[in-house]
Structures are given as C-alpha cells and as structure tokens.
Amino acid sequence: MLFEWALSLVNPAPLRLRRLGYVRQSGRLHARSRRCRAAWAPHLTRARGVIIAAAEATAGRGSVVVLGSGLLDDVPLKALADLFDRVSLVDAVHPWPARLTARRHRNVALVTAEISAGLGDPGLAEVCASADLIVSANLLSQLPIVPIEAHEARGREAPPQLGTQIVETHLAALDRLASGTARVCLVTDIVQRVEDRAGRVTDSLDLMFGVALPPPVQVWDWEIAPFGEIGRCHRLIHQIHAYPDWRAARA
Ligand SMILES: C[S@@+](CC[C@H](N)C(=O)[O-])C[C@H]1O[C@@H](n2cnc3c(N)ncnc32)[C@H](O)[C@@H]1O
C-alpha cells in the first residue's frame, strides 16, 4: 500500500489523468507486478516472444508503436529499438522505471495519451498512421477499468454498455490500422478465473464485456494473483489470447 501511494506521488502525469485515477491504477499494477514477479514471469516471456515474432515478420522497419507500454515488463524494448528506426511508447502513465529504460535508446519516444475513446488524439493518430507495426500490449482489458471506477467513485453505477463500448472502440481502431499497410499485433487477457486450492473454478469474469474475439494464434494462462495475493485460498488466473497479425486473424 505504501509503495503504491509513493508511486502515485512520484510518477509524472498530466493533472487531468492523475485526477481521473490513471496514476493510481499504474501504481497498483506496478506494486502487484513486483510482488508477483515470479508468478508473472512465464506470461511476460510469452508476451515478449509474440511481440518479437511480430516485429521480425514486419516488412517495413521505419517505426513501431506500442499501446499500453506501461512498465515495459512485456515489451522487448531493446529488440524493438534495434529493429526499427523509431519506437513510440504510448500510455496514460509512463512510470519512472520505464522512463529511465526508454532514455537508454536514442530512437525511443514517450507519448502520453488516454486512449479509452480511441486513437484519435491528433499527435497519436499521426504516429499510428505512419507506423509499420502497432502493438497493443496487454492493454485492452485495462481500458474500461478507470472509466467504470470513475462512475463508482461518484456513487453511481457505470452505464451498462460502457465496458463493451470501450473494448469495441479499441478493436475498431486496430481494425482500421490493420486495413492499411501496418501490421497490428494484439495481446490481451480475455477472461478471469478465480480458482481454489483444489483447482476448482469458483468464479469467472468476462474481461471483454461480451465482445467476441477471433480464434487466437496463441493462448496461455497468466497467474495474475497467486495464492496469498488476494487471499490464502484463492488465486486469479487470466487467460491470454495473442494475435501476432490482427489482419490475418480478422480475415
Ligand atoms: C496491464 S498494463 C500493460 C502492461 C505493460 N505492457 C507492461 O509491460 O508493463 C496496462 C497499461 O495500460 C495503461 N492504460 C490503462 N488505461 C489506459 C488508457 N485509457 N489510456 C492509455 N493507457 C492506459 C495503464 O497505464 C498500464 O500501463
């Protein structure tokens, strides 16, 4: 808790995004990622592998955009910076460890943008339009969280379709980008299972809010909260779907 609070104070972000809760969300993720480092490692390795394969299969090597770059835990930044002339890292919050890592590469730029309503921000739209590869890196299921929590914080229920709309908006943006010359790579968690120590599923949550995705090219489990993180007797598992080439998956 203390670590999360300290991160909320030191991580830079525009006041509007701080007020909306993105810095708090980033701090929460950061603290959990460090507590659950060992449990998360297999997932992060697989996600990095998908992104590297997508990068190597991309014909143009001008620029790559990573949406939801966050802590860069699942982003193979060195490989991308070696393969492409320019790397743009896009997130509502770029935490300090990611900023320091990015500074080691002369061709890496940070773009701070809130993208739950799409990729229409003028600066971002330009960066995406000229990209050879666009990666959506474990971002999609996170997009509805802050907007829904903002309603709840005001004591109101979020509009019932809000989560669905946000997921559909992001997928539509990826569709548009994939209909041009860019390759689009999507890695996302789609469902959360709560499991007990006997391996029984005691609850599950559709992280896509009812939006169906095409059959994935790779599927794996991410133990996002091992036993002890949310309680002694339960753990949280997220199922990941990976699409190294979104255009091919949609065809
Ligand atoms: C699970 S993390 C992704 C992991 C990240 N790729 C990494 O390697 O650390 C989700 C990221 O999405 C970002 N995010 C959530 N909602 C966002 C929004 N509306 N606009 C931009 N970024 C957002 C968060 O700040 C966070 O960094």
The ligand as a Gaussian input file, in Angstrom:
#p B3LYP/6-31G(d) Opt

LIG

0 1
 C       -1.503000      -4.371000     -17.706000
 S       -0.661000      -2.898000     -18.121000
 C        0.137000      -3.373000     -19.588000
 C        1.447000      -3.958000     -19.285000
 C        2.550000      -3.208000     -19.983000
 N        2.518000      -3.545000     -21.396000
 C        3.859000      -3.574000     -19.337000
 O        4.675000      -4.220000     -19.959000
 O        4.062000      -3.176000     -18.186000
 C       -1.922000      -1.856000     -18.796000
 C       -1.408000      -0.487000     -19.142000
 O       -2.471000       0.188000     -19.783000
 C       -2.417000       1.536000     -19.381000
 N       -3.746000       2.113000     -19.584000
 C       -4.897000       1.749000     -18.975000
 N       -5.911000       2.503000     -19.418000
 C       -5.383000       3.364000     -20.330000
 C       -5.938000       4.393000     -21.136000
 N       -7.230000       4.698000     -21.091000
 N       -5.127000       5.073000     -21.965000
 C       -3.797000       4.764000     -22.017000
 N       -3.208000       3.800000     -21.276000
 C       -3.999000       3.117000     -20.431000
 C       -2.005000       1.500000     -17.942000
 O       -1.445000       2.742000     -17.545000
 C       -0.999000       0.350000     -17.938000
 O        0.299000       0.814000     -18.121000

